[in-house]
Amino acid sequence: MIKVTKKGKKAWVTFTAPVTEAESVSLKGSWNGWEPETMKRKKSGEFYLTKILKTSERYEFGYLVDESDWLHDPETPLADTPFGSKNSVLEL
């Protein structure tokens, strides 16, 4: 699930991973060269992270669960990767 709040040329984007049964979840995306960013766990067990991103841009991203499983966001369009997997696509 993704929540977007746009203000001018910036957007506050809260990513919530589609998983609760995990030790750790990292958000990886094209906005920072695919460097993993550790997501925070809510009391409900969900993992989330809020990012400030530029509007009028297209980003690809995914969730790395327990440093091994690659998941995409079920609510976003998908793009094929050169690795035979899929990335989620976010257009702001």
N, C-alpha and C positions, 0 to 999 in steps of 0.2 A: 504494500500500500504506500502511496506517495501523496503527501500534502504539499501544495505549492502556494506560496504567498508572494505575489510580484509587487515590487515597489520600484518604479523607474527601470533602470538598466540592471537591476539585481533581483534575484528571487531567493527566498528562503525555502529550501526544499527539505522536508523531513521524510527520510526513507525508513520504512518499517519492514524488516525482513519477514518473509512468509514462513517462519519457523519459530518454535518455542522450545523444542527438545534439542538443545545443543549446548556444548560447553562454551563455544565462542563463535561469533560471526563478524566478518570484516566486510566492509563496503569497498569495492574496487571500481574505478571508473576512468573514463577518458579525460576527465578534467584535471587529473594529476599524474598522468602517465601510468595508471593502473597500480599505484602504490596502495597497499591495504590500509584501511582506516578502521580501527576497532570500534564496533558498535556498542552502545550501552544497553544494559538489560533493564527493562521495566519490572515492577513488582509482579505484573501479569505474566512475565516470562518472555515477552516480546523483546526483540532487539531493534534499536532505532538509532538514527544519527541525523542531525540537521546540518545542512551545508548551505553556504551562500554561493550561488552560481550566477553567471551572466545570463541575461535574457537574450532572446534571438539567437540561441545556440542549440546545437544538437549534441547530446551526450549519450554514450553507451556505458552501461554499468552492469554489475552483478554482485551477488552475495557469495562469499567464500565461507562455508560452514565447516567448523572444526578443522580448518586448514586443508580440507580435501574435497569437499563437495561444492560444485559450482551451481548456483541457483539463479534463475531470473525472476523478475517480479511478474506475477500472474496478471497484473492489470495494465501492463505496458506492451506496446508492439515489440517485436523481436527482430534482431539482425543476426545473420550467420557470421561465424568467426572463422578464421583460417585453421582453427584447431578442431573443427567439427562440432562445436558447441554453439550455443546461442547467447547473445547479450540482450539485455533489456535496453530499450531506446526511450530517452526522455527529450522532448523538444520543448524548449522554453521560448 
